[in-house]
């Protein structure tokens, strides 16, 4: 992790991006962290996008509520049902 002070360090975004690809870069102002740059891969980006998608979050809430209200099935039961449907 690298820590850079806004008051002292003047780096281009390209340089900051390169630094972030090697590890987290924390930018500080008055010795307090302001933000951090971290590299993300495709999986990280998709996870973040799902976490921000209100339709997906609503679907998950409805599914969670239904599970609590109606109960669920075991993994073994789910496998049996899927196999029965595909035969």
N, C-alpha and C positions, 0 to 999 in steps of 0.2 A: 504494500500500500504506500502510495506517495501522498504527501500533504503539501499543498501549494497555497501560499497566501496571496490573495488578490492584490494587496498593497505592494508586494515585492516582485511577483512573477507575472510576466506578460508573455503568454504563449498563444500561438494560433490554435484554432480548433483542430487542425490536422495533427499538430504535435500532441495535443491533449488526447485525441482519439488513439494515436499510436501508443501513448502511455497507458491508456485504459485497456488496450488489448493485452497488456502485460500484467495488469492488476488494477485494483481500485485506485482512483485518483480523488482525493478529498480536497475541495477548495474551501479555504477559510477566509473570513473577514474579521478583523480584530481578534484573531486567535480562536474564533468560534467557527465550527463547520457550517457551511452554507448549503453545499450540495456535494454529491459524489457522482463521479462518472464510473460506470462499470460496463464492461463488454457483455453483450448478450448474444446468444446463438438463436437459431430459428425456433428451437423448442421453448426457450425462455420467452421469446417474443410472443409466441402463440399462447403460452400460459398467461402472460400479462394481458393480452387482448381478450381472452375469455373472461378473466377476472374483472374486466372493465365493461363487458357486454351485458347490458341490463336485461335483455331477453333471455340470455343464457342463465343469468343469476336468478331470474324469476322462475325459469324452468326447474332449476336445482332446488329452489325453495318449495315449489309445489311438490316435487318428487320427495323431498325430505318430509314434508307434512303428510303426504300420502303414506309413506313408509311407517311413520309413527302412528297414524290413524288406523291403517289396515294391516300393518305387519308386512313382513317380507318372506322370501323363500331362501332356503340355503343354497349354496353354490351347487351342491350335488343335485338338488331339485331343479335348479335352473338348467343344468346340463341335460338332465333327463328330458325336460320339456323341449329344449332345443333339438335334441336328437330325435325325439318323437315327431317334431314338426318337419324335419328334413328327411325322414324315411318314407 
